[in-house]
Structure formats: C-alpha cells, structure tokens
Amino acid sequence: MIEKDEDVPVIERILNGDTDAFEILLKKYQNAVTKIVVAKVPQSCVAEVTQDVFIRAFKSLSSYRGRDSLESWLKTIAVRTCYDYWRTRYRNRETPMSSLSESARQWVASACTDGTRNVLNGDSERVELREILDWALDHLSPTNRMVVLLLYFDGYSLRETSNTLGISIANVKIRAHRSRKKLRHLLGSLL
C-alpha cells in the first residue's frame, strides 16, 4: 500500500495520461469511500453511488491542490455525491407511516406500550429502528438530511459540515435546529 506522500506521483501519472494508474488510488481508498456511502444511501444504491464518487474524483483530479490529504478530498466528494443522490431523488410528498414495513409498525406499537422497558434487545429491533429513522429522514430536504447525518451521525464539526456542503455555519445551525425539531415531531407522532 502506498503512503499519502506517494499519492502525488500517482496523481501526476494519471494527469499525464496513465489512466490505468487510477486503479491504485481506487484500491487504496475504496473502503473509506464505501464506508461513507453505506451510511448515507440505501443499500441497493451503494455500488452505484460509490462508482459515481470515483468517476467524479477522476474527472476533477486536476483540481486537487493537496491542501488536505487525498483521502479527505475523496471523502468530501463522497459526502457531496450522497447529497446529490438525495437531491435528485427527493420526494416533495410526505412519506406515510404505511410505507413502513409491518414489523417496523409493530415495533413502534410495542415501544409505545412497553413504556420505559428496553425495546432494543436484538438485531431485528435495530433494523426496524433504522427503518423508522430512514422514514423520518425522508421527510427532510436533502440539505437538512445531510446536515443531520454529518453533525449527529458522523461527528463532523459545524465548520466541517459547512465546508463539505458549501453552506454557511449559520445556515448549518439553523438547518440542524429545524431538522431536530421536525424529527422530534415526526418520531413523537409515531408514539
């Protein structure tokens, strides 16, 4: 495996016409990119979105300036590609609770009747919880969805989220506040 310092000569080879050298970067960073994509898009679209990330990276490799590591640059492209995925697939209509699977609806009903008892006691409950979370996130705009995912699931700072999405820090704060409020309302309506 090549070191980060050795990415520059590989990039130079690619930019000088040796397009096959891109496979070196692809193999090196595929796991890091896929990890980001898996957390942000439906499982059925992971391969397609991951491929889009590397196509975008290849096409814009000449714009890489080396200020950050190549891995960081690729991760930014991955997040923005996931963001674009949601923007192109954004649904203006509300997703009804009836779109949840029967087991997820039963889990919600069980959580309501069990009160404070722990209802997360197995993998199937986590799958149902993830389905419910995805349902709730589908009600957010693509930008708000990415703000929530980056801040609260990926641990990005306000500045990192701002830079990654290309919006101001104040806008990130406003979107995070409004999104939390909407998610609280949506999830509260299930209970």
N, C-alpha and C positions, 0 to 999 in steps of 0.2 A: 504494500500500500504506500502511496506517495505521501509525503508530508505537505502541509499547507504551503510552505515556501516553494515547493516543486509544482504547484498549480500554475504558476505564471509561465514557465516554459511550455507546459501542455497547452495553455490558452494561446500562447504565441504560435504554436504549431497549428492549432485549429484555425486561427485567424490568417495564417499563411497558406491555407488551402488543404491541410491534412485533416479533413473532416472525420476520418476514422479515429483520430485521437480523442474525439469527444467521448468515445466509449470508456476511456479511462476515468473521466470525470463522472460519467453516468454510473459506473460500477461503484465508485468511491462514495458518492452522495445519494444513491438511490434509497437507501434505508432511511436516512434523515428526512428526505423529501416525502417518502411514503408515510412515515410516521405522522407528519403534519396533515397530509391529505386524509388519512384514515380517520383522524379525529374531527374532520370538518365537513366531509361529504358522505352521502350514503354509500354503504359498502359496494353496491353494484356499480358505482361510478368511480371508484378509487383508481383503477388501472387507467381509465381514460383521462382523468384529471392529472394523474401523475405524469402521463405521457405529455399532456399539454404543458406542464411545468417545464419539462426538459426541452420541448420544442421552443417555448418562449425564451428559455435560457440560451439555447443555441443561437436563435435569431438575434438576441440582444447581447451576445458575448462581447462584441466590440465596445459596448457601453460600460463594461465592468472596469472600474477605476482602481480597485484594490484598496479602497479606504477601509472596508470591512473584509473579513475573510470571505472566500468564495462560498463557503458553507452558509454563512449569514446572508449573503446576497441571494443564494438559491432558496433559502428559507423564506425570504421576503417575497420572492417570485411565487413560491408555493402558496403562501397565505393570500396573495393577491389573485392568484388563479382560482383558489377556492372561493374567494369573494366574488369573482366574476361568474363562477359556476352558479352561485345563488342569485346573482343579479339577473342572469339570463333565464333562470328557472323560477323566478319569483312569482308567486301567485298573489293576485290582488284580493282574492276572496279569502274569507276565514276558513280554516280547516276545521270541520266539525268534529266533535268528540266521537262521532260514529265512525270516523276514519281510523280510530284506534282499534287494535285487534281485540277480540273478545277477552283474551287473557289479560290485556292491559286494563280494560274497563273493569274486569273483576278485581284486579289488583287495587285499582283506585277505590272501588266499593269496599274492599277489605280494609284498606288503610283508613277509610272513614269510620268503619265500625270498630276497628281494633283500638282506636284512641291512641294512647301513648305506647302501646306494646310495639316492639320492634317488628316491622313487617319486612325488613330487608334481611332475610335469613338464607338466601341462596342465590345461585347464578340466575335462575329464571326470574326472580324478583328484580335483579339488576337489569336484565334485558328489558323487562316491562317498564322499569323506571326510565331507562334510556329512551324507549319508545315514547313515553309521555313527555320527556324533556324535548325530544325532537319535534313532537307535536306542538309543544309550546313555542319552541324556537321558530317553527314555520310561520308563526303569527307575527314575527318581527320582520322589519325590512332587511334586505341583505346587509346593509351597512351596520345596522344595530345588532344583527346576528353575529357579525364578525367582531364587533366591539365586545360583546358578551363573551364570546369564545376566547378571544385573545386575552382580555383582562382577567376573567374569572376561571377559565379552564387551563389556559396556557401560562398564566402568571406574567404576562407582559406588563410593563410599566405603562403609565399614561403616555409618556414620551414615545416609547417603542410602538405602542398602538397607533399613536398619531402619525408617526413616520411611516409605518407599514401601510396604513390605509390612506395616507395623504390628506388627512383632515387635521384641523387644529386641536390642541389639547383641550380647549374649552368645549369644542364640539364633541370630543370623546366623553368628557364628563357629563354633558347634557344627555347624550345618547345612552350612556351607561345608566344614568338615573332613570330616564324614561323607560328603558328596557327592563330594568329591575322592577319598576312599578307595574308595567304591563305583565311581566311574567308572574309576579305575585298575584295579580288579579286573575290571570288565566288559571294558574295552578290552584288558587283558592276557590275558583268556581267549580273545580273538579271535586273538591272536598265538601 
